[in-house]
Amino acid sequence: MENREQNKKTLRVLLIQPPNIGGVSPLICHMNQKGESVGFKPPLGLLSIATLLKQRSSYRVMLMDALAEKLDFNQCL
C-alpha cells in the first residue's frame, strides 16, 4: 500500500486567463494621477480559485495570464 501511495503523481492544474480576441478587454488599465497607464488588474477570480486549490489539496496549481503576457492562442498551447 505504501508503494502505491509513493507512485501516485501529483495532480497538476493550470488555470488560464485567455487572450482577448476582440470586444471589451477584461483587463482594466490602472492610471496614475497624471493619467498615465501604470498596469492592469490581475485575474482575481482565477487567483482566488488557485489559492483555495493550493490550501485545500495537494494539487500543483499554476496560473497563466495570457492577457498580461500578451500571448495569442497558439502561444498558450
PDB file of N, CA, C and O in Angstrom:
ATOM      1  N   MET A   1       0.831  -1.198   0.000  1.00  0.00           N
ATOM      2  CA  MET A   1       0.000   0.000   0.000  1.00  0.00           C
ATOM      3  C   MET A   1       0.873   1.258   0.000  1.00  0.00           C
ATOM      4  O   MET A   1       0.575   2.217  -0.713  1.00  0.00           O
ATOM      5  N   GLU A   2       1.950   1.261   0.796  1.00  0.00           N
ATOM      6  CA  GLU A   2       2.830   2.430   0.835  1.00  0.00           C
ATOM      7  C   GLU A   2       3.438   2.707  -0.524  1.00  0.00           C
ATOM      8  O   GLU A   2       3.541   3.862  -0.937  1.00  0.00           O
ATOM      9  N   ASN A   3       3.843   1.650  -1.227  1.00  0.00           N
ATOM     10  CA  ASN A   3       4.464   1.813  -2.535  1.00  0.00           C
ATOM     11  C   ASN A   3       3.499   2.459  -3.523  1.00  0.00           C
ATOM     12  O   ASN A   3       3.892   3.297  -4.334  1.00  0.00           O
ATOM     13  N   ARG A   4       2.235   2.060  -3.445  1.00  0.00           N
ATOM     14  CA  ARG A   4       1.229   2.637  -4.327  1.00  0.00           C
ATOM     15  C   ARG A   4       1.067   4.134  -4.052  1.00  0.00           C
ATOM     16  O   ARG A   4       0.933   4.922  -4.987  1.00  0.00           O
ATOM     17  N   GLU A   5       1.077   4.527  -2.783  1.00  0.00           N
ATOM     18  CA  GLU A   5       0.964   5.934  -2.398  1.00  0.00           C
ATOM     19  C   GLU A   5       2.139   6.735  -2.918  1.00  0.00           C
ATOM     20  O   GLU A   5       1.964   7.868  -3.366  1.00  0.00           O
ATOM     21  N   GLN A   6       3.323   6.174  -2.868  1.00  0.00           N
ATOM     22  CA  GLN A   6       4.517   6.877  -3.319  1.00  0.00           C
ATOM     23  C   GLN A   6       4.522   7.051  -4.834  1.00  0.00           C
ATOM     24  O   GLN A   6       5.070   8.030  -5.340  1.00  0.00           O
ATOM     25  N   ASN A   7       3.915   6.108  -5.567  1.00  0.00           N
ATOM     26  CA  ASN A   7       3.914   6.164  -7.027  1.00  0.00           C
ATOM     27  C   ASN A   7       2.851   7.095  -7.595  1.00  0.00           C
ATOM     28  O   ASN A   7       2.872   7.402  -8.787  1.00  0.00           O
ATOM     29  N   LYS A   8       1.939   7.539  -6.772  1.00  0.00           N
ATOM     30  CA  LYS A   8       0.909   8.465  -7.259  1.00  0.00           C
ATOM     31  C   LYS A   8       1.550   9.771  -7.680  1.00  0.00           C
ATOM     32  O   LYS A   8       2.405  10.312  -6.979  1.00  0.00           O
ATOM     33  N   LYS A   9       1.133  10.267  -8.821  1.00  0.00           N
ATOM     34  CA  LYS A   9       1.647  11.544  -9.287  1.00  0.00           C
ATOM     35  C   LYS A   9       0.770  12.664  -8.730  1.00  0.00           C
ATOM     36  O   LYS A   9      -0.435  12.495  -8.540  1.00  0.00           O
ATOM     37  N   THR A  10       1.389  13.790  -8.478  1.00  0.00           N
ATOM     38  CA  THR A  10       0.647  14.953  -8.021  1.00  0.00           C
ATOM     39  C   THR A  10      -0.172  15.496  -9.179  1.00  0.00           C
ATOM     40  O   THR A  10       0.349  15.697 -10.276  1.00  0.00           O
ATOM     41  N   LEU A  11      -1.434  15.729  -8.939  1.00  0.00           N
ATOM     42  CA  LEU A  11      -2.304  16.284  -9.967  1.00  0.00           C
ATOM     43  C   LEU A  11      -1.912  17.725 -10.218  1.00  0.00           C
ATOM     44  O   LEU A  11      -1.757  18.502  -9.276  1.00  0.00           O
ATOM     45  N   ARG A  12      -1.750  18.087 -11.476  1.00  0.00           N
ATOM     46  CA  ARG A  12      -1.379  19.453 -11.843  1.00  0.00           C
ATOM     47  C   ARG A  12      -2.589  20.148 -12.448  1.00  0.00           C
ATOM     48  O   ARG A  12      -3.296  19.575 -13.277  1.00  0.00           O
ATOM     49  N   VAL A  13      -2.820  21.381 -12.029  1.00  0.00           N
ATOM     50  CA  VAL A  13      -3.946  22.179 -12.503  1.00  0.00           C
ATOM     51  C   VAL A  13      -3.389  23.464 -13.102  1.00  0.00           C
ATOM     52  O   VAL A  13      -2.594  24.159 -12.469  1.00  0.00           O
ATOM     53  N   LEU A  14      -3.808  23.774 -14.319  1.00  0.00           N
ATOM     54  CA  LEU A  14      -3.410  25.023 -14.966  1.00  0.00           C
ATOM     55  C   LEU A  14      -4.669  25.850 -15.208  1.00  0.00           C
ATOM     56  O   LEU A  14      -5.558  25.438 -15.953  1.00  0.00           O
ATOM     57  N   LEU A  15      -4.737  27.014 -14.575  1.00  0.00           N
ATOM     58  CA  LEU A  15      -5.838  27.953 -14.780  1.00  0.00           C
ATOM     59  C   LEU A  15      -5.367  28.999 -15.779  1.00  0.00           C
ATOM     60  O   LEU A  15      -4.270  29.540 -15.639  1.00  0.00           O
ATOM     61  N   ILE A  16      -6.185  29.286 -16.784  1.00  0.00           N
ATOM     62  CA  ILE A  16      -5.759  30.184 -17.857  1.00  0.00           C
ATOM     63  C   ILE A  16      -6.706  31.365 -17.989  1.00  0.00           C
ATOM     64  O   ILE A  16      -7.917  31.195 -18.131  1.00  0.00           O
ATOM     65  N   GLN A  17      -6.137  32.567 -17.941  1.00  0.00           N
ATOM     66  CA  GLN A  17      -6.848  33.781 -18.348  1.00  0.00           C
ATOM     67  C   GLN A  17      -6.582  33.878 -19.845  1.00  0.00           C
ATOM     68  O   GLN A  17      -5.465  34.213 -20.241  1.00  0.00           O
ATOM     69  N   PRO A  18      -7.577  33.593 -20.695  1.00  0.00           N
ATOM     70  CA  PRO A  18      -7.323  33.503 -22.133  1.00  0.00           C
ATOM     71  C   PRO A  18      -7.033  34.859 -22.766  1.00  0.00           C
ATOM     72  O   PRO A  18      -7.355  35.905 -22.201  1.00  0.00           O
ATOM     73  N   PRO A  19      -6.416  34.824 -23.953  1.00  0.00           N
ATOM     74  CA  PRO A  19      -6.168  36.080 -24.666  1.00  0.00           C
ATOM     75  C   PRO A  19      -7.475  36.692 -25.151  1.00  0.00           C
ATOM     76  O   PRO A  19      -8.473  35.992 -25.322  1.00  0.00           O
ATOM     77  N   ASN A  20      -7.462  37.974 -25.367  1.00  0.00           N
ATOM     78  CA  ASN A  20      -8.631  38.699 -25.860  1.00  0.00           C
ATOM     79  C   ASN A  20      -8.650  38.611 -27.377  1.00  0.00           C
ATOM     80  O   ASN A  20      -7.637  38.868 -28.027  1.00  0.00           O
ATOM     81  N   ILE A  21      -9.807  38.246 -27.950  1.00  0.00           N
ATOM     82  CA  ILE A  21      -9.890  38.149 -29.407  1.00  0.00           C
ATOM     83  C   ILE A  21     -10.819  39.209 -29.995  1.00  0.00           C
ATOM     84  O   ILE A  21     -11.348  39.035 -31.092  1.00  0.00           O
ATOM     85  N   GLY A  22     -11.009  40.272 -29.285  1.00  0.00           N
ATOM     86  CA  GLY A  22     -11.883  41.344 -29.756  1.00  0.00           C
ATOM     87  C   GLY A  22     -12.935  41.663 -28.710  1.00  0.00           C
ATOM     88  O   GLY A  22     -13.098  40.938 -27.729  1.00  0.00           O
ATOM     89  N   GLY A  23     -13.624  42.727 -28.928  1.00  0.00           N
ATOM     90  CA  GLY A  23     -14.633  43.127 -27.969  1.00  0.00           C
ATOM     91  C   GLY A  23     -14.019  43.864 -26.801  1.00  0.00           C
ATOM     92  O   GLY A  23     -12.937  44.440 -26.917  1.00  0.00           O
ATOM     93  N   VAL A  24     -14.705  43.846 -25.687  1.00  0.00           N
ATOM     94  CA  VAL A  24     -14.251  44.554 -24.499  1.00  0.00           C
ATOM     95  C   VAL A  24     -13.171  43.733 -23.801  1.00  0.00           C
ATOM     96  O   VAL A  24     -13.359  42.545 -23.540  1.00  0.00           O
ATOM     97  N   SER A  25     -12.066  44.354 -23.506  1.00  0.00           N
ATOM     98  CA  SER A  25     -10.972  43.671 -22.830  1.00  0.00           C
ATOM     99  C   SER A  25     -11.293  43.503 -21.352  1.00  0.00           C
ATOM    100  O   SER A  25     -11.757  44.448 -20.713  1.00  0.00           O
ATOM    101  N   PRO A  26     -11.053  42.303 -20.789  1.00  0.00           N
ATOM    102  CA  PRO A  26     -11.272  42.113 -19.358  1.00  0.00           C
ATOM    103  C   PRO A  26     -10.200  42.793 -18.508  1.00  0.00           C
ATOM    104  O   PRO A  26     -10.343  42.899 -17.290  1.00  0.00           O
ATOM    105  N   LEU A  27      -9.141  43.248 -19.143  1.00  0.00           N
ATOM    106  CA  LEU A  27      -8.106  43.959 -18.395  1.00  0.00           C
ATOM    107  C   LEU A  27      -8.487  45.426 -18.284  1.00  0.00           C
ATOM    108  O   LEU A  27      -8.723  46.091 -19.292  1.00  0.00           O
ATOM    109  N   ILE A  28      -8.543  45.910 -17.098  1.00  0.00           N
ATOM    110  CA  ILE A  28      -8.848  47.313 -16.869  1.00  0.00           C
ATOM    111  C   ILE A  28      -7.553  48.002 -16.492  1.00  0.00           C
ATOM    112  O   ILE A  28      -6.885  47.620 -15.532  1.00  0.00           O
ATOM    113  N   CYS A  29      -7.217  48.998 -17.244  1.00  0.00           N
ATOM    114  CA  CYS A  29      -5.940  49.681 -17.069  1.00  0.00           C
ATOM    115  C   CYS A  29      -5.992  50.603 -15.844  1.00  0.00           C
ATOM    116  O   CYS A  29      -6.948  51.357 -15.661  1.00  0.00           O
ATOM    117  N   HIS A  30      -4.951  50.529 -15.014  1.00  0.00           N
ATOM    118  CA  HIS A  30      -4.792  51.456 -13.891  1.00  0.00           C
ATOM    119  C   HIS A  30      -4.097  52.713 -14.398  1.00  0.00           C
ATOM    120  O   HIS A  30      -3.145  52.634 -15.175  1.00  0.00           O
ATOM    121  N   MET A  31      -4.568  53.854 -13.962  1.00  0.00           N
ATOM    122  CA  MET A  31      -3.962  55.124 -14.344  1.00  0.00           C
ATOM    123  C   MET A  31      -3.432  55.821 -13.088  1.00  0.00           C
ATOM    124  O   MET A  31      -4.036  55.749 -12.018  1.00  0.00           O
ATOM    125  N   ASN A  32      -2.311  56.484 -13.241  1.00  0.00           N
ATOM    126  CA  ASN A  32      -1.802  57.277 -12.125  1.00  0.00           C
ATOM    127  C   ASN A  32      -2.460  58.657 -12.153  1.00  0.00           C
ATOM    128  O   ASN A  32      -3.334  58.904 -12.984  1.00  0.00           O
ATOM    129  N   GLN A  33      -2.058  59.549 -11.265  1.00  0.00           N
ATOM    130  CA  GLN A  33      -2.683  60.878 -11.168  1.00  0.00           C
ATOM    131  C   GLN A  33      -2.461  61.721 -12.428  1.00  0.00           C
ATOM    132  O   GLN A  33      -3.225  62.649 -12.696  1.00  0.00           O
ATOM    133  N   LYS A  34      -1.425  61.403 -13.197  1.00  0.00           N
ATOM    134  CA  LYS A  34      -1.148  62.135 -14.434  1.00  0.00           C
ATOM    135  C   LYS A  34      -1.909  61.567 -15.629  1.00  0.00           C
ATOM    136  O   LYS A  34      -1.801  62.089 -16.739  1.00  0.00           O
ATOM    137  N   GLY A  35      -2.673  60.506 -15.408  1.00  0.00           N
ATOM    138  CA  GLY A  35      -3.426  59.883 -16.485  1.00  0.00           C
ATOM    139  C   GLY A  35      -2.616  58.897 -17.309  1.00  0.00           C
ATOM    140  O   GLY A  35      -3.030  58.504 -18.399  1.00  0.00           O
ATOM    141  N   GLU A  36      -1.454  58.496 -16.788  1.00  0.00           N
ATOM    142  CA  GLU A  36      -0.604  57.545 -17.493  1.00  0.00           C
ATOM    143  C   GLU A  36      -0.949  56.117 -17.081  1.00  0.00           C
ATOM    144  O   GLU A  36      -1.273  55.856 -15.923  1.00  0.00           O
ATOM    145  N   SER A  37      -0.877  55.200 -18.039  1.00  0.00           N
ATOM    146  CA  SER A  37      -1.120  53.796 -17.755  1.00  0.00           C
ATOM    147  C   SER A  37       0.013  53.237 -16.903  1.00  0.00           C
ATOM    148  O   SER A  37       1.187  53.385 -17.246  1.00  0.00           O
ATOM    149  N   VAL A  38      -0.343  52.591 -15.786  1.00  0.00           N
ATOM    150  CA  VAL A  38       0.682  52.051 -14.896  1.00  0.00           C
ATOM    151  C   VAL A  38       0.514  50.559 -14.626  1.00  0.00           C
ATOM    152  O   VAL A  38       1.216  50.015 -13.774  1.00  0.00           O
ATOM    153  N   GLY A  39      -0.378  49.896 -15.312  1.00  0.00           N
ATOM    154  CA  GLY A  39      -0.538  48.462 -15.114  1.00  0.00           C
ATOM    155  C   GLY A  39      -1.974  48.008 -15.275  1.00  0.00           C
ATOM    156  O   GLY A  39      -2.846  48.789 -15.656  1.00  0.00           O
ATOM    157  N   PHE A  40      -2.212  46.742 -14.984  1.00  0.00           N
ATOM    158  CA  PHE A  40      -3.527  46.145 -15.154  1.00  0.00           C
ATOM    159  C   PHE A  40      -3.934  45.394 -13.893  1.00  0.00           C
ATOM    160  O   PHE A  40      -3.094  45.006 -13.082  1.00  0.00           O
ATOM    161  N   LYS A  41      -5.230  45.201 -13.747  1.00  0.00           N
ATOM    162  CA  LYS A  41      -5.742  44.411 -12.629  1.00  0.00           C
ATOM    163  C   LYS A  41      -5.515  42.940 -12.932  1.00  0.00           C
ATOM    164  O   LYS A  41      -5.748  42.508 -14.061  1.00  0.00           O
ATOM    165  N   PRO A  42      -5.073  42.168 -11.971  1.00  0.00           N
ATOM    166  CA  PRO A  42      -4.879  40.730 -12.182  1.00  0.00           C
ATOM    167  C   PRO A  42      -6.227  39.994 -12.214  1.00  0.00           C
ATOM    168  O   PRO A  42      -7.238  40.538 -11.769  1.00  0.00           O
ATOM    169  N   PRO A  43      -6.246  38.774 -12.733  1.00  0.00           N
ATOM    170  CA  PRO A  43      -7.491  37.978 -12.768  1.00  0.00           C
ATOM    171  C   PRO A  43      -7.824  37.451 -11.364  1.00  0.00           C
ATOM    172  O   PRO A  43      -7.477  36.323 -11.017  1.00  0.00           O
ATOM    173  N   LEU A  44      -8.493  38.275 -10.575  1.00  0.00           N
ATOM    174  CA  LEU A  44      -8.731  37.951  -9.162  1.00  0.00           C
ATOM    175  C   LEU A  44      -9.540  36.680  -8.956  1.00  0.00           C
ATOM    176  O   LEU A  44      -9.297  35.940  -8.003  1.00  0.00           O
ATOM    177  N   GLY A  45     -10.496  36.419  -9.833  1.00  0.00           N
ATOM    178  CA  GLY A  45     -11.285  35.191  -9.705  1.00  0.00           C
ATOM    179  C   GLY A  45     -10.422  33.952  -9.830  1.00  0.00           C
ATOM    180  O   GLY A  45     -10.529  33.031  -9.021  1.00  0.00           O
ATOM    181  N   LEU A  46      -9.560  33.927 -10.845  1.00  0.00           N
ATOM    182  CA  LEU A  46      -8.667  32.786 -11.025  1.00  0.00           C
ATOM    183  C   LEU A  46      -7.655  32.681  -9.898  1.00  0.00           C
ATOM    184  O   LEU A  46      -7.315  31.579  -9.470  1.00  0.00           O
ATOM    185  N   LEU A  47      -7.175  33.807  -9.418  1.00  0.00           N
ATOM    186  CA  LEU A  47      -6.237  33.796  -8.292  1.00  0.00           C
ATOM    187  C   LEU A  47      -6.901  33.245  -7.028  1.00  0.00           C
ATOM    188  O   LEU A  47      -6.266  32.533  -6.250  1.00  0.00           O
ATOM    189  N   SER A  48      -8.165  33.573  -6.827  1.00  0.00           N
ATOM    190  CA  SER A  48      -8.901  33.052  -5.666  1.00  0.00           C
ATOM    191  C   SER A  48      -9.072  31.543  -5.759  1.00  0.00           C
ATOM    192  O   SER A  48      -8.892  30.831  -4.772  1.00  0.00           O
ATOM    193  N   ILE A  49      -9.421  31.054  -6.953  1.00  0.00           N
ATOM    194  CA  ILE A  49      -9.577  29.608  -7.158  1.00  0.00           C
ATOM    195  C   ILE A  49      -8.238  28.904  -6.930  1.00  0.00           C
ATOM    196  O   ILE A  49      -8.182  27.866  -6.270  1.00  0.00           O
ATOM    197  N   ALA A  50      -7.165  29.472  -7.475  1.00  0.00           N
ATOM    198  CA  ALA A  50      -5.830  28.877  -7.311  1.00  0.00           C
ATOM    199  C   ALA A  50      -5.449  28.803  -5.836  1.00  0.00           C
ATOM    200  O   ALA A  50      -4.899  27.798  -5.385  1.00  0.00           O
ATOM    201  N   THR A  51      -5.736  29.850  -5.095  1.00  0.00           N
ATOM    202  CA  THR A  51      -5.413  29.878  -3.664  1.00  0.00           C
ATOM    203  C   THR A  51      -6.168  28.790  -2.909  1.00  0.00           C
ATOM    204  O   THR A  51      -5.579  28.078  -2.096  1.00  0.00           O
ATOM    205  N   LEU A  52      -7.459  28.655  -3.170  1.00  0.00           N
ATOM    206  CA  LEU A  52      -8.250  27.625  -2.490  1.00  0.00           C
ATOM    207  C   LEU A  52      -7.756  26.223  -2.835  1.00  0.00           C
ATOM    208  O   LEU A  52      -7.657  25.365  -1.958  1.00  0.00           O
ATOM    209  N   LEU A  53      -7.448  25.991  -4.109  1.00  0.00           N
ATOM    210  CA  LEU A  53      -6.944  24.677  -4.506  1.00  0.00           C
ATOM    211  C   LEU A  53      -5.624  24.351  -3.808  1.00  0.00           C
ATOM    212  O   LEU A  53      -5.409  23.218  -3.377  1.00  0.00           O
ATOM    213  N   LYS A  54      -4.752  25.334  -3.700  1.00  0.00           N
ATOM    214  CA  LYS A  54      -3.462  25.114  -3.041  1.00  0.00           C
ATOM    215  C   LYS A  54      -3.643  24.842  -1.555  1.00  0.00           C
ATOM    216  O   LYS A  54      -2.959  23.990  -0.988  1.00  0.00           O
ATOM    217  N   GLN A  55      -4.561  25.560  -0.927  1.00  0.00           N
ATOM    218  CA  GLN A  55      -4.761  25.423   0.516  1.00  0.00           C
ATOM    219  C   GLN A  55      -5.472  24.115   0.884  1.00  0.00           C
ATOM    220  O   GLN A  55      -5.190  23.523   1.926  1.00  0.00           O
ATOM    221  N   ARG A  56      -6.385  23.673   0.031  1.00  0.00           N
ATOM    222  CA  ARG A  56      -7.253  22.552   0.398  1.00  0.00           C
ATOM    223  C   ARG A  56      -6.929  21.242  -0.305  1.00  0.00           C
ATOM    224  O   ARG A  56      -7.669  20.268  -0.164  1.00  0.00           O
ATOM    225  N   SER A  57      -5.841  21.203  -1.056  1.00  0.00           N
ATOM    226  CA  SER A  57      -5.488  19.968  -1.756  1.00  0.00           C
ATOM    227  C   SER A  57      -3.976  19.868  -1.876  1.00  0.00           C
ATOM    228  O   SER A  57      -3.237  20.758  -1.453  1.00  0.00           O
ATOM    229  N   SER A  58      -3.545  18.785  -2.452  1.00  0.00           N
ATOM    230  CA  SER A  58      -2.113  18.615  -2.712  1.00  0.00           C
ATOM    231  C   SER A  58      -1.797  18.877  -4.185  1.00  0.00           C
ATOM    232  O   SER A  58      -0.724  18.514  -4.666  1.00  0.00           O
ATOM    233  N   TYR A  59      -2.734  19.509  -4.900  1.00  0.00           N
ATOM    234  CA  TYR A  59      -2.546  19.799  -6.315  1.00  0.00           C
ATOM    235  C   TYR A  59      -1.409  20.793  -6.518  1.00  0.00           C
ATOM    236  O   TYR A  59      -1.155  21.647  -5.669  1.00  0.00           O
ATOM    237  N   ARG A  60      -0.739  20.669  -7.643  1.00  0.00           N
ATOM    238  CA  ARG A  60       0.234  21.672  -8.064  1.00  0.00           C
ATOM    239  C   ARG A  60      -0.536  22.631  -8.972  1.00  0.00           C
ATOM    240  O   ARG A  60      -0.951  22.253 -10.067  1.00  0.00           O
ATOM    241  N   VAL A  61      -0.725  23.854  -8.525  1.00  0.00           N
ATOM    242  CA  VAL A  61      -1.574  24.819  -9.221  1.00  0.00           C
ATOM    243  C   VAL A  61      -0.717  25.894  -9.878  1.00  0.00           C
ATOM    244  O   VAL A  61       0.176  26.467  -9.255  1.00  0.00           O
ATOM    245  N   MET A  62      -1.010  26.157 -11.155  1.00  0.00           N
ATOM    246  CA  MET A  62      -0.311  27.199 -11.905  1.00  0.00           C
ATOM    247  C   MET A  62      -1.356  28.087 -12.576  1.00  0.00           C
ATOM    248  O   MET A  62      -2.478  27.657 -12.843  1.00  0.00           O
ATOM    249  N   LEU A  63      -0.971  29.316 -12.840  1.00  0.00           N
ATOM    250  CA  LEU A  63      -1.867  30.270 -13.483  1.00  0.00           C
ATOM    251  C   LEU A  63      -1.143  30.906 -14.662  1.00  0.00           C
ATOM    252  O   LEU A  63      -0.004  31.356 -14.538  1.00  0.00           O
ATOM    253  N   MET A  64      -1.821  30.937 -15.810  1.00  0.00           N
ATOM    254  CA  MET A  64      -1.275  31.602 -16.992  1.00  0.00           C
ATOM    255  C   MET A  64      -2.194  32.771 -17.334  1.00  0.00           C
ATOM    256  O   MET A  64      -3.377  32.578 -17.615  1.00  0.00           O
ATOM    257  N   ASP A  65      -1.647  33.976 -17.308  1.00  0.00           N
ATOM    258  CA  ASP A  65      -2.406  35.173 -17.669  1.00  0.00           C
ATOM    259  C   ASP A  65      -1.957  35.605 -19.058  1.00  0.00           C
ATOM    260  O   ASP A  65      -1.007  36.373 -19.211  1.00  0.00           O
ATOM    261  N   ALA A  66      -2.664  35.094 -20.070  1.00  0.00           N
ATOM    262  CA  ALA A  66      -2.289  35.368 -21.463  1.00  0.00           C
ATOM    263  C   ALA A  66      -2.455  36.843 -21.813  1.00  0.00           C
ATOM    264  O   ALA A  66      -1.750  37.355 -22.682  1.00  0.00           O
ATOM    265  N   LEU A  67      -3.364  37.520 -21.157  1.00  0.00           N
ATOM    266  CA  LEU A  67      -3.551  38.947 -21.432  1.00  0.00           C
ATOM    267  C   LEU A  67      -2.347  39.750 -20.964  1.00  0.00           C
ATOM    268  O   LEU A  67      -1.810  40.570 -21.709  1.00  0.00           O
ATOM    269  N   ALA A  68      -1.930  39.514 -19.742  1.00  0.00           N
ATOM    270  CA  ALA A  68      -0.801  40.265 -19.191  1.00  0.00           C
ATOM    271  C   ALA A  68       0.499  39.928 -19.915  1.00  0.00           C
ATOM    272  O   ALA A  68       1.362  40.789 -20.087  1.00  0.00           O
ATOM    273  N   GLU A  69       0.634  38.673 -20.337  1.00  0.00           N
ATOM    274  CA  GLU A  69       1.845  38.239 -21.030  1.00  0.00           C
ATOM    275  C   GLU A  69       1.787  38.529 -22.532  1.00  0.00           C
ATOM    276  O   GLU A  69       2.752  38.292 -23.259  1.00  0.00           O
ATOM    277  N   LYS A  70       0.641  39.045 -22.982  1.00  0.00           N
ATOM    278  CA  LYS A  70       0.428  39.363 -24.406  1.00  0.00           C
ATOM    279  C   LYS A  70       0.650  38.148 -25.303  1.00  0.00           C
ATOM    280  O   LYS A  70       1.342  38.221 -26.319  1.00  0.00           O
ATOM    281  N   LEU A  71       0.044  37.024 -24.900  1.00  0.00           N
ATOM    282  CA  LEU A  71       0.140  35.781 -25.663  1.00  0.00           C
ATOM    283  C   LEU A  71      -1.089  35.615 -26.537  1.00  0.00           C
ATOM    284  O   LEU A  71      -2.177  36.069 -26.185  1.00  0.00           O
ATOM    285  N   ASP A  72      -0.910  34.953 -27.694  1.00  0.00           N
ATOM    286  CA  ASP A  72      -2.071  34.608 -28.507  1.00  0.00           C
ATOM    287  C   ASP A  72      -2.457  33.155 -28.185  1.00  0.00           C
ATOM    288  O   ASP A  72      -1.810  32.504 -27.364  1.00  0.00           O
ATOM    289  N   PHE A  73      -3.518  32.654 -28.837  1.00  0.00           N
ATOM    290  CA  PHE A  73      -3.975  31.313 -28.518  1.00  0.00           C
ATOM    291  C   PHE A  73      -2.906  30.257 -28.796  1.00  0.00           C
ATOM    292  O   PHE A  73      -2.754  29.324 -28.008  1.00  0.00           O
ATOM    293  N   ASN A  74      -2.174  30.379 -29.882  1.00  0.00           N
ATOM    294  CA  ASN A  74      -1.146  29.394 -30.211  1.00  0.00           C
ATOM    295  C   ASN A  74      -0.038  29.362 -29.171  1.00  0.00           C
ATOM    296  O   ASN A  74       0.495  28.293 -28.873  1.00  0.00           O
ATOM    297  N   GLN A  75       0.311  30.498 -28.623  1.00  0.00           N
ATOM    298  CA  GLN A  75       1.356  30.543 -27.603  1.00  0.00           C
ATOM    299  C   GLN A  75       0.886  29.953 -26.274  1.00  0.00           C
ATOM    300  O   GLN A  75       1.708  29.529 -25.461  1.00  0.00           O
ATOM    301  N   CYS A  76      -0.409  29.922 -26.052  1.00  0.00           N
ATOM    302  CA  CYS A  76      -0.944  29.320 -24.826  1.00  0.00           C
ATOM    303  C   CYS A  76      -0.884  27.793 -24.868  1.00  0.00           C
ATOM    304  O   CYS A  76      -0.893  27.133 -23.828  1.00  0.00           O
ATOM    305  N   LEU A  77      -0.825  27.252 -26.055  1.00  0.00           N
ATOM    306  CA  LEU A  77      -0.790  25.773 -26.182  1.00  0.00           C
ATOM    307  C   LEU A  77       0.549  25.301 -25.883  1.00  0.00           C
ATOM    308  O   LEU A  77       0.804  24.097 -25.928  1.00  0.00           O
TER     309      LEU A  77
END
